[in-house]
């Protein structure tokens, strides 16, 4: 009997045989005036190499803010349409600001995966609702729930580069080594991505991949090893005004901006370098040196990724998209800071306070280390957005929204030193990817009817510098700052606040967007928004304002300025846990602050049942990190408490007598001495019902301590809150914690 021969049914192919691998690199909070590639003075050899092997786009645009840009980039829709008119942590109930990407707007990676791509994301995510970021999930809005087969990075908007709160897929993980052992987050993200590429090559090489590598650099805190910062020693001694002049001339000489582009003026509310007192200038210079080293180090890690692509044979058919900034450079450091969450909490300080605190830590060389959460003066952010007048958080002016994009694809794209000048937006990426691999945007995904894409493909420009691309109209809006682009013209309204000015502007609670002054620019003839034509062309301005109103209504932007609701109007309504009491066992760790008890700004009682060994030591609980937080711990038997107000002010309590060995009940009661945001707190420590210490915290943190650190019980796994145990971190308690009960009072 003749034996039958069967062959397996071939896999159904839904992609062309030459479908490219895709790598999207997104740098954070970085403006066009920083990279040496475009005339800046921060060395970016990988960006320069990628441009030299490919093409550049000098009119590519983002949204002026982190979560909004990422949501728009990944979905191909406008940021309000996908619920990201504000960062995820400051979401509210209006549809355009909900912090939830709707299932009717599936991400590009989700669609590519359904067509046969394998997908991976690394680094900063910032698109999961803050209330869903604990280890309990739900996970459908984590990266692996919205299109990625693999994720390694952090869910929040920023992280310590030395002690980040990390997630692999849906599991909380610790960094693979300590800062003392040489850990840095940018290097770790590159290591993990390289490992993933190698596994793909060994196990899944017949499928194209989509990789999204989103660094936490150059977002605050600016953390980098001293040797990288030292590369820039003395480079910025003459300040930000002189820096802008040099970068502007080089950007023209290198052909990145037109010869007739004007250098915009400094806003009168921003200090000139000459306004900085001489005794403060070394501090301001070193902050910029640290930032520059941080940025160069990140670019080098991107270079390691590209080298790995080459070594694995993926070079020719990998489309590399390298975007320098999800918005312009950030002025959230305001007057220069050693703890950048001070600005978000609206706590006024002086530069002298920062310098004095820094001297206690060891001086200027401590900047960039695990002992600070430093960020540069807003003047450097303005310089980093040369030649434009805006920066991060300003959707009205191009310094907040215009970011360089470089593309390399050796198999299909010939290198061209002349930049493409089509007006593009981050929502154009997904339609471009679909176009390149022949995907028609699906009408349904997972059974959910899909919203139309707002972006437009620029695929034709990859091979034809003069091809038409993008769209005629694009709106911008972040926290009331807004603009509308249409066919070469842009109308802009600055909005109610200047990002570089500390505190909230007077009268913001009475701000009415209808009263804002609008400016008008003919961008085709005025590259940098240097000539306001509103008075000369009132009809054109009126047309564009009406067009903005139409786009705002279509895209869920209304109410204009809705992103200010929590950030400025009602900080008490920030995302937080719905619970008022908790019962923890002694092994609960890594509970993100947004979901943890608000021990630093609500009346509360913490009751700990524990067994103390002889001369017991270790952390009982810690919330936050070195940049700001609170902690209760035993030190050689003494019960200690510290409220670390962003490094500048530390309130400490220490019991006079050690706690005896054996079973005890420790109680920490915190109550407002004056009930107001940022008001003083009375803290009382008790052991077995007897008071052992008390003090008053003169100023409290009204919003939160950190963006990414956590509550830990029995240890301090993140950045150490107290310098008293900095060298012993994570300083686990060497006794037994049975329960920790937290109650709001």
Secondary structure, DSSP 8 states (H G I E B T S, - for coil): --------------S-TT--EEEEEE-SS--TTTBGGGT-SB--HHHHHHHHTSEEESSEE--SSHHHHHHHHHHSS-TTTTT-SS-GGG--SSGGGSS---TTS--HHHHHHHTT-EEEEEEE---S-GGG-STT---TTSGGGTT-SEEEEESSS---SSS--EEETTEEE--SS-GGGT--HHHHHHHHHHHHHHHHHHH-TTS-EEEEEE--TTSSS----HHHHHTTTTTTTTHHHHHHHHHHHHHHHTTSS-TT-------TTS--GGGS-HHHHHHHHHHHHHHHHHHHHHHHHHHHHHHHHHHTT-STTEEEEEES-SSS---TTTT-BSBTHHHHTT----HHHHHHHHHHHTSGGGTTSTT-B-B--HHHHHHHTTT-S--TT-SSSHHHHB--EEEE-TTT----SS-B---EETTHHHHHHHHHHT----SEETTEE---------GGGGT-TT---S-SEEEEEETTEEEEEETTEEEEE--S--TTSSS--TTGGG--GGG--EEEEETTT-TTS-S--TTT-HHHHHHHHHHHHHHHHHTT--STTTTHIIIII-GGGSS--S-SEEEEETT---EEGGGS--TTTS-EEEEEEEEE-TT--EEEEEEEETTEEEEEEEETTEEEEEEEETTTEEEEEE-SS---SEEEEEEEEEEESS-STT--EEEEEEETTEEEEEEEESS--SS-S-SS-EEEESS--SS-S-GGGGGGTT-B-SSEEEEEEEEE-
